[in-house]
């Protein structure tokens, strides 16, 4: 799981409760910094602001001709993974 300071604080205090001991979040934060331990943060997905702009017409550099007179005459391949 992705534990941060507050989750560690809660779990640690549950374990220390029978011993009648406590640990503050500030101490946990300091120890995590010293040991270079940090929680994994994931940003929420946000739509790109480019969707608000107009699509710019670009020249056809390859002179591609996709017009056909029937079915299965021309095929294309997706080369974006290269």
PDB file of N, CA, C and O in Angstrom:
ATOM      1  N   UNK A   1       0.836  -1.183   0.000  1.00  0.00           N
ATOM      2  CA  UNK A   1       0.000   0.000   0.000  1.00  0.00           C
ATOM      3  C   UNK A   1       0.875   1.238   0.000  1.00  0.00           C
ATOM      4  O   UNK A   1       2.079   1.148   0.237  1.00  0.00           O
ATOM      5  N   UNK A   2       0.301   2.355  -0.255  1.00  0.00           N
ATOM      6  CA  UNK A   2       1.044   3.606  -0.360  1.00  0.00           C
ATOM      7  C   UNK A   2       0.862   4.422   0.912  1.00  0.00           C
ATOM      8  O   UNK A   2      -0.025   5.271   1.001  1.00  0.00           O
ATOM      9  N   UNK A   3       1.698   4.156   1.873  1.00  0.00           N
ATOM     10  CA  UNK A   3       1.552   4.795   3.177  1.00  0.00           C
ATOM     11  C   UNK A   3       2.269   6.132   3.219  1.00  0.00           C
ATOM     12  O   UNK A   3       3.423   6.250   2.808  1.00  0.00           O
ATOM     13  N   UNK A   4       1.569   7.129   3.718  1.00  0.00           N
ATOM     14  CA  UNK A   4       2.146   8.435   3.962  1.00  0.00           C
ATOM     15  C   UNK A   4       2.297   8.630   5.461  1.00  0.00           C
ATOM     16  O   UNK A   4       2.149   7.685   6.235  1.00  0.00           O
ATOM     17  N   UNK A   5       2.591   9.852   5.865  1.00  0.00           N
ATOM     18  CA  UNK A   5       2.846  10.159   7.274  1.00  0.00           C
ATOM     19  C   UNK A   5       1.623   9.853   8.138  1.00  0.00           C
ATOM     20  O   UNK A   5       1.749   9.251   9.204  1.00  0.00           O
ATOM     21  N   UNK A   6       0.444  10.265   7.682  1.00  0.00           N
ATOM     22  CA  UNK A   6      -0.741  10.107   8.519  1.00  0.00           C
ATOM     23  C   UNK A   6      -1.146   8.638   8.670  1.00  0.00           C
ATOM     24  O   UNK A   6      -1.573   8.230   9.751  1.00  0.00           O
ATOM     25  N   UNK A   7      -1.023   7.852   7.623  1.00  0.00           N
ATOM     26  CA  UNK A   7      -1.358   6.426   7.731  1.00  0.00           C
ATOM     27  C   UNK A   7      -0.366   5.707   8.637  1.00  0.00           C
ATOM     28  O   UNK A   7      -0.758   4.867   9.447  1.00  0.00           O
ATOM     29  N   UNK A   8       0.914   6.033   8.503  1.00  0.00           N
ATOM     30  CA  UNK A   8       1.925   5.422   9.373  1.00  0.00           C
ATOM     31  C   UNK A   8       1.673   5.833  10.825  1.00  0.00           C
ATOM     32  O   UNK A   8       1.785   5.013  11.736  1.00  0.00           O
ATOM     33  N   UNK A   9       1.334   7.105  11.031  1.00  0.00           N
ATOM     34  CA  UNK A   9       1.038   7.613  12.375  1.00  0.00           C
ATOM     35  C   UNK A   9      -0.114   6.829  12.998  1.00  0.00           C
ATOM     36  O   UNK A   9      -0.041   6.427  14.159  1.00  0.00           O
ATOM     37  N   UNK A  10      -1.158   6.617  12.238  1.00  0.00           N
ATOM     38  CA  UNK A  10      -2.319   5.892  12.755  1.00  0.00           C
ATOM     39  C   UNK A  10      -1.963   4.443  13.092  1.00  0.00           C
ATOM     40  O   UNK A  10      -2.285   3.958  14.177  1.00  0.00           O
ATOM     41  N   UNK A  11      -1.304   3.762  12.171  1.00  0.00           N
ATOM     42  CA  UNK A  11      -0.942   2.351  12.394  1.00  0.00           C
ATOM     43  C   UNK A  11       0.039   2.197  13.556  1.00  0.00           C
ATOM     44  O   UNK A  11      -0.098   1.285  14.372  1.00  0.00           O
ATOM     45  N   UNK A  12       1.021   3.081  13.628  1.00  0.00           N
ATOM     46  CA  UNK A  12       2.021   3.003  14.689  1.00  0.00           C
ATOM     47  C   UNK A  12       1.391   3.248  16.058  1.00  0.00           C
ATOM     48  O   UNK A  12       1.729   2.566  17.027  1.00  0.00           O
ATOM     49  N   UNK A  13       0.487   4.209  16.143  1.00  0.00           N
ATOM     50  CA  UNK A  13      -0.169   4.476  17.421  1.00  0.00           C
ATOM     51  C   UNK A  13      -1.079   3.329  17.839  1.00  0.00           C
ATOM     52  O   UNK A  13      -1.257   3.087  19.033  1.00  0.00           O
ATOM     53  N   UNK A  14      -1.658   2.616  16.869  1.00  0.00           N
ATOM     54  CA  UNK A  14      -2.444   1.420  17.218  1.00  0.00           C
ATOM     55  C   UNK A  14      -1.556   0.338  17.807  1.00  0.00           C
ATOM     56  O   UNK A  14      -1.959  -0.359  18.739  1.00  0.00           O
ATOM     57  N   UNK A  15      -0.333   0.191  17.265  1.00  0.00           N
ATOM     58  CA  UNK A  15       0.603  -0.807  17.789  1.00  0.00           C
ATOM     59  C   UNK A  15       1.179  -0.397  19.138  1.00  0.00           C
ATOM     60  O   UNK A  15       1.437  -1.254  19.983  1.00  0.00           O
ATOM     61  N   UNK A  16       1.382   0.897  19.351  1.00  0.00           N
ATOM     62  CA  UNK A  16       1.984   1.387  20.587  1.00  0.00           C
ATOM     63  C   UNK A  16       0.974   1.563  21.721  1.00  0.00           C
ATOM     64  O   UNK A  16       1.364   1.762  22.871  1.00  0.00           O
ATOM     65  N   UNK A  17      -0.309   1.493  21.406  1.00  0.00           N
ATOM     66  CA  UNK A  17      -1.338   1.721  22.418  1.00  0.00           C
ATOM     67  C   UNK A  17      -1.253   0.756  23.601  1.00  0.00           C
ATOM     68  O   UNK A  17      -1.393   1.206  24.738  1.00  0.00           O
ATOM     69  N   UNK A  18      -1.029  -0.562  23.393  1.00  0.00           N
ATOM     70  CA  UNK A  18      -0.897  -1.453  24.568  1.00  0.00           C
ATOM     71  C   UNK A  18       0.304  -1.110  25.443  1.00  0.00           C
ATOM     72  O   UNK A  18       0.303  -1.403  26.638  1.00  0.00           O
ATOM     73  N   UNK A  19       1.335  -0.487  24.852  1.00  0.00           N
ATOM     74  CA  UNK A  19       2.524  -0.106  25.624  1.00  0.00           C
ATOM     75  C   UNK A  19       2.379   1.279  26.251  1.00  0.00           C
ATOM     76  O   UNK A  19       3.290   1.770  26.916  1.00  0.00           O
ATOM     77  N   UNK A  20       1.227   1.896  26.030  1.00  0.00           N
ATOM     78  CA  UNK A  20       0.942   3.250  26.510  1.00  0.00           C
ATOM     79  C   UNK A  20       1.988   4.253  26.022  1.00  0.00           C
ATOM     80  O   UNK A  20       2.479   5.076  26.794  1.00  0.00           O
ATOM     81  N   UNK A  21       2.316   4.176  24.753  1.00  0.00           N
ATOM     82  CA  UNK A  21       3.264   5.098  24.127  1.00  0.00           C
ATOM     83  C   UNK A  21       2.576   5.754  22.931  1.00  0.00           C
ATOM     84  O   UNK A  21       1.598   5.231  22.399  1.00  0.00           O
ATOM     85  N   UNK A  22       3.094   6.890  22.525  1.00  0.00           N
ATOM     86  CA  UNK A  22       2.535   7.599  21.369  1.00  0.00           C
ATOM     87  C   UNK A  22       3.670   8.137  20.506  1.00  0.00           C
ATOM     88  O   UNK A  22       4.808   8.263  20.957  1.00  0.00           O
ATOM     89  N   UNK A  23       3.340   8.447  19.275  1.00  0.00           N
ATOM     90  CA  UNK A  23       4.321   9.007  18.345  1.00  0.00           C
ATOM     91  C   UNK A  23       3.617  10.080  17.516  1.00  0.00           C
ATOM     92  O   UNK A  23       2.513   9.858  17.018  1.00  0.00           O
ATOM     93  N   UNK A  24       4.246  11.225  17.370  1.00  0.00           N
ATOM     94  CA  UNK A  24       3.600  12.332  16.665  1.00  0.00           C
ATOM     95  C   UNK A  24       3.856  12.248  15.155  1.00  0.00           C
ATOM     96  O   UNK A  24       4.848  11.662  14.721  1.00  0.00           O
ATOM     97  N   UNK A  25       2.964  12.829  14.368  1.00  0.00           N
ATOM     98  CA  UNK A  25       3.172  12.851  12.921  1.00  0.00           C
ATOM     99  C   UNK A  25       4.440  13.615  12.528  1.00  0.00           C
ATOM    100  O   UNK A  25       5.091  13.291  11.534  1.00  0.00           O
ATOM    101  N   UNK A  26       4.776  14.624  13.317  1.00  0.00           N
ATOM    102  CA  UNK A  26       5.977  15.414  13.014  1.00  0.00           C
ATOM    103  C   UNK A  26       7.241  14.563  13.138  1.00  0.00           C
ATOM    104  O   UNK A  26       8.152  14.676  12.318  1.00  0.00           O
ATOM    105  N   UNK A  27       7.294  13.719  14.157  1.00  0.00           N
ATOM    106  CA  UNK A  27       8.443  12.827  14.338  1.00  0.00           C
ATOM    107  C   UNK A  27       8.525  11.827  13.189  1.00  0.00           C
ATOM    108  O   UNK A  27       9.610  11.557  12.674  1.00  0.00           O
ATOM    109  N   UNK A  28       7.382  11.280  12.788  1.00  0.00           N
ATOM    110  CA  UNK A  28       7.359  10.325  11.682  1.00  0.00           C
ATOM    111  C   UNK A  28       7.817  10.999  10.392  1.00  0.00           C
ATOM    112  O   UNK A  28       8.568  10.415   9.612  1.00  0.00           O
ATOM    113  N   UNK A  29       7.365  12.219  10.175  1.00  0.00           N
ATOM    114  CA  UNK A  29       7.774  12.973   8.990  1.00  0.00           C
ATOM    115  C   UNK A  29       9.287  13.207   8.984  1.00  0.00           C
ATOM    116  O   UNK A  29       9.941  13.065   7.950  1.00  0.00           O
ATOM    117  N   UNK A  30       9.831  13.565  10.144  1.00  0.00           N
ATOM    118  CA  UNK A  30      11.274  13.807  10.244  1.00  0.00           C
ATOM    119  C   UNK A  30      12.061  12.526   9.983  1.00  0.00           C
ATOM    120  O   UNK A  30      13.060  12.543   9.264  1.00  0.00           O
ATOM    121  N   UNK A  31      11.614  11.425  10.564  1.00  0.00           N
ATOM    122  CA  UNK A  31      12.302  10.145  10.356  1.00  0.00           C
ATOM    123  C   UNK A  31      12.207   9.683   8.902  1.00  0.00           C
ATOM    124  O   UNK A  31      13.161   9.122   8.363  1.00  0.00           O
ATOM    125  N   UNK A  32      11.063   9.918   8.275  1.00  0.00           N
ATOM    126  CA  UNK A  32      10.917   9.543   6.862  1.00  0.00           C
ATOM    127  C   UNK A  32      11.872  10.356   5.989  1.00  0.00           C
ATOM    128  O   UNK A  32      12.446   9.824   5.039  1.00  0.00           O
ATOM    129  N   UNK A  33      12.044  11.639   6.304  1.00  0.00           N
ATOM    130  CA  UNK A  33      12.989  12.465   5.548  1.00  0.00           C
ATOM    131  C   UNK A  33      14.421  11.986   5.744  1.00  0.00           C
ATOM    132  O   UNK A  33      15.196  11.926   4.790  1.00  0.00           O
ATOM    133  N   UNK A  34      14.773  11.646   6.981  1.00  0.00           N
ATOM    134  CA  UNK A  34      16.123  11.167   7.260  1.00  0.00           C
ATOM    135  C   UNK A  34      16.421   9.857   6.533  1.00  0.00           C
ATOM    136  O   UNK A  34      17.533   9.652   6.045  1.00  0.00           O
ATOM    137  N   UNK A  35      15.429   8.973   6.461  1.00  0.00           N
ATOM    138  CA  UNK A  35      15.613   7.671   5.818  1.00  0.00           C
ATOM    139  C   UNK A  35      15.286   7.700   4.325  1.00  0.00           C
ATOM    140  O   UNK A  35      15.355   6.674   3.648  1.00  0.00           O
ATOM    141  N   UNK A  36      14.929   8.880   3.818  1.00  0.00           N
ATOM    142  CA  UNK A  36      14.573   9.073   2.404  1.00  0.00           C
ATOM    143  C   UNK A  36      13.429   8.143   2.005  1.00  0.00           C
ATOM    144  O   UNK A  36      13.479   7.486   0.966  1.00  0.00           O
ATOM    145  N   UNK A  37      12.410   8.103   2.843  1.00  0.00           N
ATOM    146  CA  UNK A  37      11.203   7.335   2.571  1.00  0.00           C
ATOM    147  C   UNK A  37      10.094   8.323   2.255  1.00  0.00           C
ATOM    148  O   UNK A  37       9.890   9.287   2.993  1.00  0.00           O
ATOM    149  N   UNK A  38       9.381   8.094   1.174  1.00  0.00           N
ATOM    150  CA  UNK A  38       8.273   8.976   0.829  1.00  0.00           C
ATOM    151  C   UNK A  38       7.149   8.159   0.210  1.00  0.00           C
ATOM    152  O   UNK A  38       7.377   7.111  -0.394  1.00  0.00           O
ATOM    153  N   UNK A  39       5.946   8.657   0.373  1.00  0.00           N
ATOM    154  CA  UNK A  39       4.788   7.953  -0.158  1.00  0.00           C
ATOM    155  C   UNK A  39       4.693   8.198  -1.657  1.00  0.00           C
ATOM    156  O   UNK A  39       5.212   9.188  -2.172  1.00  0.00           O
ATOM    157  N   UNK A  40       4.031   7.291  -2.341  1.00  0.00           N
ATOM    158  CA  UNK A  40       3.822   7.419  -3.775  1.00  0.00           C
ATOM    159  C   UNK A  40       2.568   8.253  -3.979  1.00  0.00           C
ATOM    160  O   UNK A  40       1.503   7.917  -3.461  1.00  0.00           O
ATOM    161  N   UNK A  41       2.691   9.332  -4.729  1.00  0.00           N
ATOM    162  CA  UNK A  41       1.540  10.174  -5.011  1.00  0.00           C
ATOM    163  C   UNK A  41       1.177  10.040  -6.477  1.00  0.00           C
ATOM    164  O   UNK A  41       2.047   9.998  -7.347  1.00  0.00           O
ATOM    165  N   UNK A  42      -0.116   9.973  -6.738  1.00  0.00           N
ATOM    166  CA  UNK A  42      -0.614   9.854  -8.105  1.00  0.00           C
ATOM    167  C   UNK A  42      -1.504  11.052  -8.374  1.00  0.00           C
ATOM    168  O   UNK A  42      -2.458  11.309  -7.640  1.00  0.00           O
ATOM    169  N   UNK A  43      -1.188  11.778  -9.424  1.00  0.00           N
ATOM    170  CA  UNK A  43      -2.009  12.924  -9.784  1.00  0.00           C
ATOM    171  C   UNK A  43      -3.269  12.461 -10.495  1.00  0.00           C
ATOM    172  O   UNK A  43      -3.239  11.498 -11.261  1.00  0.00           O
ATOM    173  N   UNK A  44      -4.359  13.137 -10.245  1.00  0.00           N
ATOM    174  CA  UNK A  44      -5.600  12.813 -10.925  1.00  0.00           C
ATOM    175  C   UNK A  44      -5.487  13.227 -12.385  1.00  0.00           C
ATOM    176  O   UNK A  44      -4.800  14.191 -12.722  1.00  0.00           O
ATOM    177  N   UNK A  45      -6.173  12.479 -13.243  1.00  0.00           N
ATOM    178  CA  UNK A  45      -6.138  12.771 -14.670  1.00  0.00           C
ATOM    179  C   UNK A  45      -6.903  14.047 -14.943  1.00  0.00           C
ATOM    180  O   UNK A  45      -7.992  14.255 -14.407  1.00  0.00           O
ATOM    181  N   UNK A  46      -6.337  14.898 -15.772  1.00  0.00           N
ATOM    182  CA  UNK A  46      -6.971  16.148 -16.129  1.00  0.00           C
ATOM    183  C   UNK A  46      -6.898  16.297 -17.639  1.00  0.00           C
ATOM    184  O   UNK A  46      -5.856  16.029 -18.238  1.00  0.00           O
ATOM    185  N   UNK A  47      -7.979  16.715 -18.254  1.00  0.00           N
ATOM    186  CA  UNK A  47      -8.006  16.875 -19.704  1.00  0.00           C
ATOM    187  C   UNK A  47      -7.000  17.940 -20.126  1.00  0.00           C
ATOM    188  O   UNK A  47      -6.813  18.941 -19.434  1.00  0.00           O
ATOM    189  N   UNK A  48      -6.368  17.717 -21.248  1.00  0.00           N
ATOM    190  CA  UNK A  48      -5.376  18.663 -21.753  1.00  0.00           C
ATOM    191  C   UNK A  48      -6.063  19.947 -22.195  1.00  0.00           C
ATOM    192  O   UNK A  48      -7.188  19.920 -22.694  1.00  0.00           O
ATOM    193  N   UNK A  49      -5.392  21.052 -22.011  1.00  0.00           N
ATOM    194  CA  UNK A  49      -5.967  22.335 -22.413  1.00  0.00           C
ATOM    195  C   UNK A  49      -5.896  22.524 -23.921  1.00  0.00           C
ATOM    196  O   UNK A  49      -6.491  23.461 -24.454  1.00  0.00           O
ATOM    197  N   UNK A  50      -5.170  21.641 -24.619  1.00  0.00           N
ATOM    198  CA  UNK A  50      -5.057  21.759 -26.070  1.00  0.00           C
ATOM    199  C   UNK A  50      -6.394  21.498 -26.749  1.00  0.00           C
ATOM    200  O   UNK A  50      -6.586  21.891 -27.900  1.00  0.00           O
ATOM    201  N   UNK A  51      -7.329  20.837 -26.052  1.00  0.00           N
ATOM    202  CA  UNK A  51      -8.621  20.553 -26.664  1.00  0.00           C
ATOM    203  C   UNK A  51      -9.428  21.822 -26.896  1.00  0.00           C
ATOM    204  O   UNK A  51     -10.384  21.808 -27.671  1.00  0.00           O
ATOM    205  N   UNK A  52      -9.065  22.911 -26.245  1.00  0.00           N
ATOM    206  CA  UNK A  52      -9.777  24.170 -26.408  1.00  0.00           C
ATOM    207  C   UNK A  52      -9.283  24.959 -27.619  1.00  0.00           C
ATOM    208  O   UNK A  52      -9.942  25.906 -28.049  1.00  0.00           O
ATOM    209  N   UNK A  53      -8.152  24.585 -28.162  1.00  0.00           N
ATOM    210  CA  UNK A  53      -7.597  25.315 -29.299  1.00  0.00           C
ATOM    211  C   UNK A  53      -8.072  24.706 -30.609  1.00  0.00           C
ATOM    212  O   UNK A  53      -8.507  23.555 -30.652  1.00  0.00           O
ATOM    213  N   UNK A  54      -7.984  25.486 -31.668  1.00  0.00           N
ATOM    214  CA  UNK A  54      -8.385  25.010 -32.984  1.00  0.00           C
ATOM    215  C   UNK A  54      -7.344  24.046 -33.530  1.00  0.00           C
ATOM    216  O   UNK A  54      -6.155  24.166 -33.235  1.00  0.00           O
ATOM    217  N   UNK A  55      -7.800  23.093 -34.327  1.00  0.00           N
ATOM    218  CA  UNK A  55      -6.897  22.154 -34.968  1.00  0.00           C
ATOM    219  C   UNK A  55      -6.306  22.831 -36.197  1.00  0.00           C
ATOM    220  O   UNK A  55      -7.030  23.347 -37.049  1.00  0.00           O
ATOM    221  N   UNK A  56      -5.004  22.822 -36.273  1.00  0.00           N
ATOM    222  CA  UNK A  56      -4.325  23.500 -37.371  1.00  0.00           C
ATOM    223  C   UNK A  56      -4.220  22.562 -38.580  1.00  0.00           C
ATOM    224  O   UNK A  56      -3.802  21.413 -38.440  1.00  0.00           O
ATOM    225  N   UNK A  57      -4.594  23.046 -39.748  1.00  0.00           N
ATOM    226  CA  UNK A  57      -4.495  22.255 -40.969  1.00  0.00           C
ATOM    227  C   UNK A  57      -3.027  22.160 -41.380  1.00  0.00           C
ATOM    228  O   UNK A  57      -2.353  23.180 -41.527  1.00  0.00           O
ATOM    229  N   UNK A  58      -2.540  20.954 -41.561  1.00  0.00           N
ATOM    230  CA  UNK A  58      -1.145  20.737 -41.929  1.00  0.00           C
ATOM    231  C   UNK A  58      -1.062  20.189 -43.347  1.00  0.00           C
ATOM    232  O   UNK A  58      -1.980  19.510 -43.808  1.00  0.00           O
ATOM    233  N   UNK A  59       0.033  20.481 -44.035  1.00  0.00           N
ATOM    234  CA  UNK A  59       0.178  19.986 -45.411  1.00  0.00           C
ATOM    235  C   UNK A  59       0.407  18.471 -45.439  1.00  0.00           C
ATOM    236  O   UNK A  59       0.997  17.910 -44.516  1.00  0.00           O
ATOM    237  N   UNK A  60      -0.059  17.821 -46.496  1.00  0.00           N
ATOM    238  CA  UNK A  60       0.108  16.386 -46.690  1.00  0.00           C
ATOM    239  C   UNK A  60       1.479  16.156 -47.321  1.00  0.00           C
ATOM    240  O   UNK A  60       1.610  16.183 -48.544  1.00  0.00           O
ATOM    241  N   UNK A  61       2.492  15.933 -46.502  1.00  0.00           N
ATOM    242  CA  UNK A  61       3.866  15.834 -46.989  1.00  0.00           C
ATOM    243  C   UNK A  61       4.129  14.558 -47.774  1.00  0.00           C
ATOM    244  O   UNK A  61       4.989  14.539 -48.654  1.00  0.00           O
ATOM    245  N   UNK A  62       3.409  13.508 -47.469  1.00  0.00           N
ATOM    246  CA  UNK A  62       3.647  12.238 -48.146  1.00  0.00           C
ATOM    247  C   UNK A  62       2.774  12.045 -49.382  1.00  0.00           C
ATOM    248  O   UNK A  62       2.873  11.021 -50.058  1.00  0.00           O
ATOM    249  N   UNK A  63       1.932  13.011 -49.676  1.00  0.00           N
ATOM    250  CA  UNK A  63       1.016  12.933 -50.824  1.00  0.00           C
ATOM    251  C   UNK A  63       0.196  11.643 -50.764  1.00  0.00           C
ATOM    252  O   UNK A  63       0.064  10.924 -51.755  1.00  0.00           O
ATOM    253  N   UNK A  64      -0.348  11.372 -49.587  1.00  0.00           N
ATOM    254  CA  UNK A  64      -1.099  10.141 -49.386  1.00  0.00           C
ATOM    255  C   UNK A  64      -2.446  10.214 -50.102  1.00  0.00           C
ATOM    256  O   UNK A  64      -3.144  11.225 -50.035  1.00  0.00           O
ATOM    257  N   UNK A  65      -2.795   9.140 -50.779  1.00  0.00           N
ATOM    258  CA  UNK A  65      -4.064   9.053 -51.484  1.00  0.00           C
ATOM    259  C   UNK A  65      -4.827   7.864 -50.914  1.00  0.00           C
ATOM    260  O   UNK A  65      -4.477   6.712 -51.171  1.00  0.00           O
ATOM    261  N   UNK A  66      -5.868   8.148 -50.140  1.00  0.00           N
ATOM    262  CA  UNK A  66      -6.638   7.090 -49.509  1.00  0.00           C
ATOM    263  C   UNK A  66      -7.975   6.856 -50.215  1.00  0.00           C
ATOM    264  O   UNK A  66      -8.828   6.144 -49.686  1.00  0.00           O
ATOM    265  N   UNK A  67      -8.167   7.426 -51.369  1.00  0.00           N
ATOM    266  CA  UNK A  67      -9.434   7.224 -52.077  1.00  0.00           C
ATOM    267  C   UNK A  67      -9.427   5.863 -52.771  1.00  0.00           C
ATOM    268  O   UNK A  67      -8.411   5.444 -53.327  1.00  0.00           O
ATOM    269  N   UNK A  68     -10.559   5.186 -52.734  1.00  0.00           N
ATOM    270  CA  UNK A  68     -10.685   3.870 -53.364  1.00  0.00           C
ATOM    271  C   UNK A  68     -11.989   3.805 -54.140  1.00  0.00           C
ATOM    272  O   UNK A  68     -12.863   4.658 -53.991  1.00  0.00           O
ATOM    273  N   UNK A  69     -12.102   2.787 -54.966  1.00  0.00           N
ATOM    274  CA  UNK A  69     -13.344   2.558 -55.703  1.00  0.00           C
ATOM    275  C   UNK A  69     -14.098   1.360 -55.169  1.00  0.00           C
ATOM    276  O   UNK A  69     -15.241   1.128 -55.564  1.00  0.00           O
ATOM    277  N   UNK A  70     -13.481   0.582 -54.268  1.00  0.00           N
ATOM    278  CA  UNK A  70     -14.127  -0.595 -53.695  1.00  0.00           C
ATOM    279  C   UNK A  70     -13.545  -0.933 -52.342  1.00  0.00           C
ATOM    280  O   UNK A  70     -12.741  -0.180 -51.793  1.00  0.00           O
ATOM    281  N   UNK A  71     -13.958  -2.077 -51.804  1.00  0.00           N
ATOM    282  CA  UNK A  71     -13.489  -2.514 -50.495  1.00  0.00           C
ATOM    283  C   UNK A  71     -12.140  -3.215 -50.606  1.00  0.00           C
ATOM    284  O   UNK A  71     -11.821  -3.804 -51.639  1.00  0.00           O
ATOM    285  N   UNK A  72     -11.340  -3.149 -49.522  1.00  0.00           N
ATOM    286  CA  UNK A  72     -10.061  -3.851 -49.381  1.00  0.00           C
ATOM    287  C   UNK A  72      -9.075  -3.572 -50.512  1.00  0.00           C
ATOM    288  O   UNK A  72      -8.393  -4.486 -50.975  1.00  0.00           O
ATOM    289  N   UNK A  73      -8.994  -2.329 -50.957  1.00  0.00           N
ATOM    290  CA  UNK A  73      -8.031  -1.987 -52.002  1.00  0.00           C
ATOM    291  C   UNK A  73      -6.768  -1.348 -51.419  1.00  0.00           C
ATOM    292  O   UNK A  73      -5.682  -1.501 -51.977  1.00  0.00           O
ATOM    293  N   UNK A  74      -6.906  -0.639 -50.309  1.00  0.00           N
ATOM    294  CA  UNK A  74      -5.753   0.016 -49.696  1.00  0.00           C
ATOM    295  C   UNK A  74      -5.759  -0.267 -48.198  1.00  0.00           C
ATOM    296  O   UNK A  74      -6.812  -0.331 -47.564  1.00  0.00           O
ATOM    297  N   UNK A  75      -4.551  -0.436 -47.646  1.00  0.00           N
ATOM    298  CA  UNK A  75      -4.403  -0.722 -46.235  1.00  0.00           C
ATOM    299  C   UNK A  75      -3.427   0.285 -45.625  1.00  0.00           C
ATOM    300  O   UNK A  75      -2.549   0.813 -46.309  1.00  0.00           O
ATOM    301  N   UNK A  76      -3.596   0.538 -44.329  1.00  0.00           N
ATOM    302  CA  UNK A  76      -2.666   1.404 -43.611  1.00  0.00           C
ATOM    303  C   UNK A  76      -2.152   0.667 -42.388  1.00  0.00           C
ATOM    304  O   UNK A  76      -2.766  -0.291 -41.917  1.00  0.00           O
ATOM    305  N   UNK A  77      -1.009   1.131 -41.877  1.00  0.00           N
ATOM    306  CA  UNK A  77      -0.428   0.544 -40.664  1.00  0.00           C
ATOM    307  C   UNK A  77      -0.146   1.664 -39.668  1.00  0.00           C
ATOM    308  O   UNK A  77       0.182   2.786 -40.051  1.00  0.00           O
ATOM    309  N   UNK A  78      -0.277   1.344 -38.403  1.00  0.00           N
ATOM    310  CA  UNK A  78      -0.002   2.305 -37.333  1.00  0.00           C
ATOM    311  C   UNK A  78       1.462   2.183 -36.953  1.00  0.00           C
ATOM    312  O   UNK A  78       1.873   1.162 -36.400  1.00  0.00           O
ATOM    313  N   UNK A  79       2.256   3.205 -37.238  1.00  0.00           N
ATOM    314  CA  UNK A  79       3.689   3.174 -36.973  1.00  0.00           C
ATOM    315  C   UNK A  79       4.068   4.064 -35.794  1.00  0.00           C
ATOM    316  O   UNK A  79       5.235   4.432 -35.655  1.00  0.00           O
ATOM    317  N   UNK A  80       3.106   4.417 -34.942  1.00  0.00           N
ATOM    318  CA  UNK A  80       3.387   5.352 -33.852  1.00  0.00           C
ATOM    319  C   UNK A  80       4.206   4.728 -32.747  1.00  0.00           C
ATOM    320  O   UNK A  80       4.798   5.456 -31.951  1.00  0.00           O
ATOM    321  N   UNK A  81       4.266   3.398 -32.663  1.00  0.00           N
ATOM    322  CA  UNK A  81       5.002   2.744 -31.579  1.00  0.00           C
ATOM    323  C   UNK A  81       6.502   2.722 -31.831  1.00  0.00           C
ATOM    324  O   UNK A  81       7.267   2.393 -30.925  1.00  0.00           O
ATOM    325  N   UNK A  82       6.938   3.062 -33.028  1.00  0.00           N
ATOM    326  CA  UNK A  82       8.368   3.031 -33.366  1.00  0.00           C
ATOM    327  C   UNK A  82       9.037   4.314 -32.934  1.00  0.00           C
ATOM    328  O   UNK A  82      10.241   4.480 -33.131  1.00  0.00           O
TER     329      UNK A  82
END
